[in-house]
Amino acid sequence: MKGKLVASVEEAIRLCGLKDGMTVSFHHHLRDGDGVLPMVMNKISEMGFHDITVSASGIHGSHGCLVDLIKNGVVTGIDTDYISKVVGLSISHGSMDRPVIFRTHGNRPHAIAVGESPIDIAFIAASAADCQGNMNGVSGPSAFGSMGYAFADAAYAKKVVVITDNLVEYPLTPISIDERYADYVVAVDSIGDVNGIRSGITAVTQNPMSLEIAKKAVSVFENSGLFEEGFIYQTGGGSISLATTKFLQAAMDRKGIRGSAILGGTNGLLVDLLEKGYFRKIMDIQCLDLDAVESIKRNQEHQEISAACYADMLSKSCVAKHLTCVMLGATEIDLDFNVNVHTDSNGIIRGGSGGHTDIAHGAKLTIAMAPLLRQRRSAVLEHVTTKSTLGDSIDVFVTQRGIAVNPKRPDLRSRLVDAGLPVKEIGELYETARALAGKPDPLPFTDKVVGKVYGYDGQLSDVIRQVDESKAAV
Amino acid sequence: MRRSIMFLPAAKPGNLLNADVYGADGIVIDLEDATAIGEKDSARILLKHALRTFHYNAEVIIRINSLSTPWWKADLEMIVPEKPDTIMPTKVYTPNDIRLIDETITRIETEHGMEVGKIRLLPLLETAGGIEHAYEIALASPRIDGLYLGAVDLALDMKATLTDESYEIAYARSRLVTAARTVGIDAIDTPYLQVRNYEGLQKVTRIVKNMGFNGKACIYPGQVSYVNAIFSPTAEEYEIAKAVVSAFNQAESEGRGVVVVGGKMYDGPAITIVRNTVEEYERINGVRT
C-alpha cells in the first residue's frame, strides 16, 4: 500500500521542496466546504514559509484563513477566477501589495499550460485516491463530483500532492486524474464538508420578479432563430439563470425539440432535464449539489470535463465554443453592454468571472439578465465598476422592464421586435432606472490597483482599485 | 380590457415599483385589508408618491377602505388628486354607498380643477346585501364600469364556507354577472386563493368565463398569465372567427343572414360573438387591420 503515500501534509510539503516565493495551487470543487486549502495553508504558515502565491480556481467562504495569512505575509499573491466576500473585502481594502490576478475558468488552464501562471506544488483534494495517486471526485463520503478544475494543476505543476479522506486499494476506479501526475498521496481525516458545495439554489425560485425575467429571457432564445433541435445550453448559477430551465422545458415542448447538451456547473435542476430527456448529455465542469454528484457518478451521459475542455478559448476547440445559448447574471451592465460580476455596488470584490466571460464569448447567443433595480441601485450604469465580460460578447440584456439588444446584432433585434417582445434601447432602460433611483455617486477608490482582470483571451480587461475606506459607505 | 386585475399592498415600495411588469391589465393597489391599521397613513402617503413617480403600463385601480371605517374619506382626499384610473369602493351594500363616494370624488375633482367624472368606479360586492342590490348598485353612478365579486368577505357575511367546488358562491356569481351584463359593464370574479395551484386556477377561471365574466382578480403575479390566457381568444379561435366574419359579410352582401362555416351555422348573436372574438384578439395582440 505504500506507493506514493506519505504520512502527513507537512511531510509532503517538505518532500516537494517548498520555498519562500513559490506558488501552490488548489481547486475549489468543495466550495464553501473545502477543508484542504485551509489545512495546507495553515501548515505552510506553521512551517514558517512566507511570500507564497496561492493559485486557486476559486476562493470561497471556507478560505477565510487567507485574510490572516495575507496580513502576516505568508500569502503575498493570489491568482484565481473568483473570490467571495470575506477575502474580497480584505483585498479591496488594500491588504495585498501585489494585485490579485483574476482569470477566467477557461483561460486559467491555458495560462498554467503555457507558463504564464506556473505552479510549483498542486495540492489536489480527491474524494477517493489510491496509493499511486489515481484519483476521482465521485467516490467516498466526501464525493463532490467533477474534478474539472484540477486537471491543469495536475498536468503542469512541478509537484502534485493528492489529498484524500478515502484511500482505497490500488487501483482506484473510476479514475478522473491518473497516477502519472501524482508525486505524493496524503490520507487525512476529512477533506471538508461536502454539504458546502451547494450553490444555495436547489429549486426553481418562486420569486415572481426572477421568474418574469427568466420567462422573457427564454422568449428571447425561442425567437432568436437559434432555438432548434440539438442546441447546446448553459445557465449561470444565479436564481434567475436557473429559473430559465422551467420556461425552457415548456418552450421545448411547444416546439417539440430536444437539446444536445447542457454545459457547465450543474445541479439537480439540470440533472432533471437530462433525466427527463430534454437533453442528451451533460458536460460537467463542477457539481453544485449532491444530486449532480450522484448523477455524474451513475449516469454515463453525464460527463466530467476539464476546465480547458470546458472553455479554453485559445485551444483548437472546447465545448464552450459550440454553445448555442447561454443565460447569465449581471451585477451591473453599462451602455456598451460591458458586464461586471467582480465587484459589488460599493466596489468591493465579491465574485469573479468564473466561466462568465468564456461562455459569453463562445455562445452564439449570450443573454445577460438582472432586475433593473436592486433596492435603489440600477443594474444599468453609464460605466460598470469593473469590466468583467466585455460588451462585444453580450447580445441581449433582459430586465423585467424591457429587453435591450446589442446594436451589433440588428438581425436579432428585428426578430425580437417581430415577435412582439418589449425591445428597448439600453439607454432607455438606463433612463428608466435613473428616473426612479437617481444617479449614484461615484464610488470612492484610491489609485492603488488591488486586482487585474484578464479576459477569455488572456488580455487585460480592467483593473480593480482599492476602496477608499475614509469615504466608503462600508 | 380587464382580463386580469392584480392586487398588491400599498405599503410595500418594492411591490409598487414593479406592479405592472407581470402583464395584468389592471393593478389594484390596496389601502384596505392588505394595509395594516397602523400603516394606513404611511401607506396612503407612499401611494401618493408612487402615483406621482411611476408611470404604470396598466389600469391603476385603488382599493379604498369601506364607508364603515374612519379611513375612506382620507383615502379619497389623498388619492383622487393623483388621478388614478379607477377607485374600488369596498363592502358596498346599497346604491347610496356609491352615491356618497361619487359625490365625494366629484367634490375633490372640482376642488383640484380636475375633469369631473373621469375617475371610474369598480365596486367590490362582498356582502349579501351588496349582491342582492347588484343591479341598483351598477346603475348608481355613471362612473361605474364594472362590478367585482369578493368571495371571502361574502362567505363571512353569509356564514358560508368557501370550498373548491364554489357552489356556495354560484348564486352570487350569477347575480353579479347578470346585473353587470344588464347594464353593459364588466364583471370581474373573485381571486383564486391557492396561489400556486395553477390547475385549480385554470379550472375555475374557465368556469367563470363560461358564465359571462370577462376577468378575474389575481393575488399572486404567477396567476396573471394563466388568467389572461383563458380570457384571450386563441390564434385558432381568431382564424375561425375571421373566416366566419368574412363568410358572413359575403353572405350579407348577397342578401342572406345566415352562414355555414366548418359545418356550423352562424346568424344574429353568433355573428356578434365571433366579431367580438376578432376584435378582442386584435386588440390584445396588437394586430393592425
Interface residues (C-beta under 8 A of the other chain):
Chain A: Q206 P208 M209 L211 E212 L373 Q400 R401 G420 L436
Chain B: L17 N18 V21 Y22 T53 F54 R196 Y220 P221 G222 N285 G286
